[in-house]
Amino acid sequence: MASNEVEEAVKRINSHKGVMGVLVVNYDGVPIKTSMEAAETVQHAALITHFTQKAKGVIKQLDPDNEVTFLRVRSKKHEILIAPDENYILVVLQNPGSAFVNE
Amino acid sequence: MRVSVWATKKPPSHPRLTRELTTPASSDPSAQAPEKDGAKPKAKKDKGEKKPSAPAADFDAFEEAKTVIIVPANQLELTQKEMDEEITKQLTANNPNAPANIARYNTKEREYKFEPMIDQLVMHFASDGYLLHRDSDAAKQQLQLEAMEAEAIEEYERAVAGLPKKRAPGEEGEGGEGGDDGGDAADDDDDDAAREPVDDSKALRNQFNFSERAAQTVNNPTRERQSATEPPPSQQFTASATQWEMYDAYMEDQLRVAIQRDMMKKQKQREKEAEEAEEAGEPPPKKKEEPKPPPKEKKPEMMAGVPMTRAVKVMERMVNQNSYDDIAQDFKYWEDQSDRFREGEGTLLPLWKFYNERAKRRHVTAIAWNPTYHDLFAVGYGSFDFVKQMSGLICCYSLKNPSHPEYTFTTDSGVMCLDFHPHHPSLLAVGLYDGSVMVYDVRNKVNRPIRQCTVKTGKHTDPVWQVKWQDQDLSERSLNFCSVSSDGRVTTWTMSKSELVHEDLMELKLVTADADDDADALGSLAGGCCFDFNKAQDHLFVVGTEEGHVHKCSKAYNSQYLETYVGHNMAVYSVQWNPFHQKAFLSASADWSVKLWEHNSSRPLMSFDLNNAVGDVAWSPLNSTSFAAVTSDGKVHVYDLDVNKHEPICEQKIVRKAKLTKVAFNPEHPVLLVGDDRGCVTCLKLSPNLRKGGAEPERMETLVDTALKGEQA
């Protein structure tokens, strides 16, 4: 998949109903690409990077051959979807909508 | 001057030592604590038992001290006589601490000798004085100096006293001003100077902080200058290193070192070669390519590379899962509760709709589930309309991402049929409207088939209506598939290394009811519309034709039909063998009917009238007696012959104003896909009543047997 195709996919994700923001962060916590406001981006980037590192550590420690592929954190207000990659972390904030509120 | 004092040791004090202590009458021990040896005895009057614990400070100081003599227990007891005895002590000039027997080596006599003289001098006090004896040399010298100094001063004063008299008038004003610091005295001076010339030497001057005018320079204010540097930036960093992290880092480092060593070795070798070449007298190779520096590790381009695509893919699916959460829940858990209260009826629940802007105004001409990945299916888009043909499109969708196809391929001509290879899930055979067949590998994301037939290699001359992969023989290593086209050929294609090799299995000769019309029939061929291979005997297959006949053929005899089933009046769009019963097959036709056949009987066992042209029919993979058919009025009909032989157990309109063209059951989940002529594919879930019964072939066998008996009777 070419990089523009990835960009396209990211655009598609962003246009999805309920998606509040898409964020690409590198492992130093530097936001590379974002659709959110600056302050929010920085905060998310810094905290989520730590969180992801920790999760990766946990999985690696449990089984050295294993690896984290996806993390989803469901909260009262929305859901944070985290897809850690080799060099970057893809983060999406999504409000899963009415179905979620009923739960 | 130095004063020396000689002293001798004091005579030992009298052995009787007395210690006088004030003893407060109270028995309080704390009162005694402050008392020290040698302290001035203080008498404390016994205040009686009334205040036993009163502090010492409260004792009445005016009471007379009461002295008690305490005698140490080990004191010598002396008689009066002994005490009165006079003991005379003599003061000597000997130092009692001086050693009495110092022996020194006498080099002259070469032996140790006692020192006859022992120094008894002890310095107790020494002080340097400042007095000089008047007669001493130093004093004389000093007096002389003083006399000279006094003389010099006198001379100077005389000289000074003489000078101002000459210069007095010129100096006056300045003298006044010079007295600024002098304060009042100077001001007075000014006034006096105006009246009479005053002798400067006798002017009253401020003697305390007077300063000469010449000394009155401006004192630069002191300035402090300093610069503060910023503290070196500090940063806090915390991390937890785990064993695997260390291991990974170590391995990475080792790899790097190994590469470096390799490079070094190569370079050395190259240099060596060059040297040898020079020694041999050959000119060094001119165009020797410079060893390129190791390609700098490019900073991975943002969002590129395979891993990131994976992350994006997963993310897109997850976002879809969230936004279509209700449908996903229905897909997994929803069961129509009303099915419990009705017999022989069921419903279809529409789930996702798969639609794509590019598929707009195209017909869904083929749907194929992937046999390995049960969430993946391919949809072929083209046109059934002869006059409105357009380019084709293949989209591979996953149930996990209903909003966007996983893979997309475009073809020059409309796609008419698709089939996934049963054992190689990435191989997709495609038949086009222009008669060509091709094979795609969906893993290659390039928009190009890996194999394609050409006019030279036996391309069909009419649309290819169906393609089907053949089960691979163990003996054959190559893959092959069959195709049927309305040019009347059934062809098998073998994938060779670079191309598709074709071999005609059958030419569909036109069969007419009249035997007399043989002459007419000879030249032309019947257009094949569909075919299906028997599940048990893989050489056996049935072909549906545009004329409405269904022929049973075999790979072994390509000259004639084994059987011809006459029953349909219009084109047969689909034939399909029952997956559990080896002898029964279904045919669906544009003449509004679906017919069930037993391949040994030339007449249909059953016929179902669906009141509209039937686009496609498919057996259920979960239930041996159930099948679904789609009609051009947008309805799906689900039959279970075990439940009802005459009426469908479900007849449901799925799309408005569109014709349904294709239907496909999922091999695992109780869902089916229907495609319409507007490019939309809908996923439907079968309610529990529609998937009752099992996969056992016996039920179908009894069904067919009774139908056959009825026929014969």
Interface residues (C-beta under 8 A of the other chain):
Chain A: M1 A2 S3 E5 V6 E7 A9 V10 R12 I13 H16 K17 G18 V19 V24 I32 K33 G57 K60 Q61 P64 T69 F70 R72 E79 L81 A83 P84 D85 E86 N87 Y88 L90 V92 Q94 P96 G97 A99 F100
Chain B: S240 T242 Q243 W244 E245 Y247 P300 E301 M302 M303 A304 G305 V306 P307 M308 T309 R310 A311 V312 K313 V314 M315 E316 M318 V319 N320 N322 S323 D325 D326 Q329 S403 H404 K445
